[in-house]
Amino acid sequence: MCDTCGCNITPGNEHLVRPGGAHAESEDGRAAVTVLSNLLGANDHQATHNREHLNRHGVLAVNLMSSPGAGKTSLLEATIDALSRELRIAVVEGDLETENDAARIRAKGVPAVQITTGSACHLDAHMVHDALHRLDLDAIDLLFIENVGNLVCPASFDLGQHRNVTLISVPEGDDKPAKYPVMFRAADLVLCTKTDLLPWLGEFDPDRAEAHLRRLASDVPFAPLNTRDPASIAPWLQWLGEERRAQLERLARGASARPRTAQGSNQLRVPGHEHRHADGVAHQHAR
């Protein structure tokens, strides 16, 4: 967990712990010993703001998480090819370095903002907030956030998204849900990618991978796919369509979805709970 490895401090939130920052000192003036929990609290506050911002513009935000090389960018390219005529798509890309993935997305004619995290092994809500202000949200229906490749830390950080999608690829081995339960408990959908390699990697059993997922008491959909085969991504596209329609229905009644957490809960918020921002203004959001 990030409380152990120290990666709570990222380029997006480090201003909070610099001298003069909100969490640089404790109430008695000494260096705060609770800085990590304070940063997580600040992250959640920012994530709530991000989600409200996305809701006001009618955007559905989906966070893609996986280990490096599981096929997140390839999935996005196939999704853009299939849906760009009916939905306006944008992407926020997260990597430690380079704009390689953002360049691939832009080549499809879709706006993409690259976040380079340096040494941080996940995105946080502050980074995503900055990226949102570089996009025309009124021109977007569906926003994908491609998180940094990592099966641990990204699951602990709410970015303001509405849904989490976790990928497990055939070359990785089918026991990943058992080895990384926090990540897979936080998933609203699990996609098993690179199934075209099954004839050569027979030790991977999709049924066994799903069984490991179910042992986490997760009942979320599990869908095998091969991004090179347009027909195989049909269940994924159907899920996105259903989520988009559900998002519009929620917004029409003033509600907002939240992604699953590491505890496996999925929350729907409805009017009635106030969240007070740092500016002192009370904002209604869903409970």
N, C-alpha and C positions, 0 to 999 in steps of 0.2 A: 504494500500500500504506500501511497505517497507520503503519509506521516512518517514512514520509516526511511524512504530513500531520499527525502528532502526535495523532491521535484515539485512541491507545491509552489515554489518561487519560480516564476516564469517571466519572460519579457513583458507579458501583458499585465502582471500584477506587482512587479518588483518595486514600482513607485510607492506602494503602500508600506514597504518596510525600509525604505531609504530614510535617512535623517529628515524629520519633519513629516513623514508619512503617517497615515492614520493608525498603522499598527507598528510603528517603529519603537514605541515606548509603551510601557504599561502605565497604569494609573498612578503608580508611585514614582514614575519618572525613570525607572530602570528599563533596560532592554527587556522586551516582553518574552516570557518563557512560553506563552501560548500563541506564538506567532503563526504556527501552522494551522491551528484550528481557526484563528482569526481570518486567515487567508481563505480557508474553505468557506467560512461564513460570508466573506466579502464576495467570493465567487458566486455563491448561491443568490446573493442579493442582485448581482449583475445579471445572472442568468434569468431571474424573474423579469428584470427590465427588458432583456433581449426578447423574451417570449412575448411580453406585452407589445413590444415594438413590431414583431413579426405578425402578431394577431391583428394589430391595427391596419396592417397593409394586406391582410388576407393571405399570407404566405404560410405554407406547410413546410416545416424544416425537419429533415431526416439526417441523423448522425450515423455515418458509416464507420464501423470499428472492426479491426482485424489485426493479425500479425502482419509484418511486412511481406509483400509479395502475394497476398491472398487473392488479389484481383479486384480491388476496390475501383481503381481507375478504369480498368477494362469494363467493369460492370457499368460505370457511369457512361462510358462511350457508347455501349450497346443501348443503354436506357435513353440517351439523347437521340440516337438514331431512330428509336421506336416512338418516342413521345414528343419530340420537339415541334411537330406540326400542330399538336393539340394543347400542349402546356408550355408555358414560358419557364425555362429552367436556368438556374444559376448554381455555381459551385464555389464553396470555400475550401481551399486545399491546405492541409497541414503537413509539413515535413520539417525535419531539422535543417536541411539546406536544399538549395536549387529550386527552380520554378518548372522543373520537368513535367510534373503532372498537370499543373495549370496550363502549360503550353499545349498539352494534348487536348485538354478540354476546350481551350480557345480555338483550336483548329477545327472543332466541330461547330463553331459559330455561337458558342455559349459563353457568357461572361464568367470569369473565374478570378477570384482573389487568392493569391498565394500568401500563406502565413509561414514564415520560416522561424522556427522556435529556438534555433541554436542548440542548446543542450537539453531543453525541456522535452520530455517524452510523451507529451499530450497537449492538446489544446485546452484553453480555459475560456471562461465566459468573457473576460476582458479582451482577449485577442479577437474573439468572434464579434464582440461589440464594435471594435475598430473596423473589422472587415465589413460589417453590415453598413457602415456609413460610407463605404466605397462602392456600394451597389444601389441601383435604383429599385427599391423594393416594390414600388407601384408597377413595375414592369416584370414582376416575378410571381409565378404561381407556386413553384416548387423549388426549394433551396436544399441542396445536398451539402453537408459538411463532411468532408473526407478527413477523418482524424489521423493523427500520427500512427504509423504502424506499431502496435504494442497491445498485447492481450492483458495488461494489468491496469495501468494508471488511467487511461481514458474513461474507464467505467465509473470512476469516482468523481468525475467533474461534470456537473450540469452545465450545458452551454447555452441553454434557452431553446433547445430543440423540442419538438413534439414527440418524436419517435427515435428509438435506437435500433439499428440493424447491425448484427454481428455476422461476419463471414468466417467460415472455416473451409479451408481448401484441401483437396485430396492429398497433395504432397505433404501436408503437415502431420497427418495421422488422425485417426478418428477418436482419440481420447482427449482432445483439447477441452471439451466441456468439463470433463472430470478434473483436468489439471488446472483450469482457469475458471472456477465456478463464478467468481464475482463478475467477470465479463459476460458470461452467458446468462446469468440471472438478470442482468440489466438489459437484455435484449427483448425487443418487442417482436422481432422476426429473426430467424437464423437461416442464412443462405449457405448451402454447401456448394462451393465453386470448383471449377476445373474438373467436372465429372468426365470430360473427354479423356482424362488420364487414367480412369479406372481400369481399362484393359491392361495397362502396364504397371499399375500400382494396386494389385489385387489385395494387398494386405489392408487397404482402406475399405471399410464396410459402412456405407451410409446409414444402414439400419442400426449399426452399433453406435455410430455417432449420435443419432437421434435418441437412442436408449440412454446414453450418458446424459443428454440434455434433460430427458424426462426424469431421471433420478434426482435432478436438482429441483424437482417439483415445479418445473416449467411446462406450461401448456401452450406456449407460443408456436406459431407455424414454423415448420422446418421444410425448406424447399431446396432440393438439389437442382443445379443448373450448370450450363455451359454457355458462356457468353458468345462463343463462336457460332452457336446454333440459335437463331432468333426464336424458334418455336419453344426452346427450353426455358426462355426467360418469361414466358407468358404468365405463370403464376406470380412472379415478382411484379410484373406490370399491372396485373389485376389487383394485387395488394396495394400498390401505390394509388391506383384509381379509387379504390374503396376508402383509403385513408384521406385522399383529397376531398372526396364527397363528404366524409364524416367531419373533416375540418370545417368545411363551409357550413354544415349544419350546426356545429358547435358555435361557430362565430355568430350565426344568426340568432342564437338564444343567449349570447353573452358568456359562453363557457370556453374553457381552454384545456387542451390535453397536456399532460406531462409524460415524459418517457418513463419506462420502468427504472427502478433503482436497483442497487446491488442486492437489496432484500427481496427483489422480485415483485414489488408492488407497482401498480400502474394507477396514477391518480387523475381523475377528471375534476377540474375546478369549475365552480359555478358562482355567480355573483353572491356577495354576502360577506366576503372577508377583505378587510382593508390591509394594504401593504404600504407602509410609510417610507418613502424614499428619503435619501439624505437631504433633499431640498425641503423636507418637512411637509410635502404635499401628500395627502392620502390618495392612493390609487386603488380602485376596485379591481380585484382579480378573482379567479375562480377557486373554489375549495373542492 
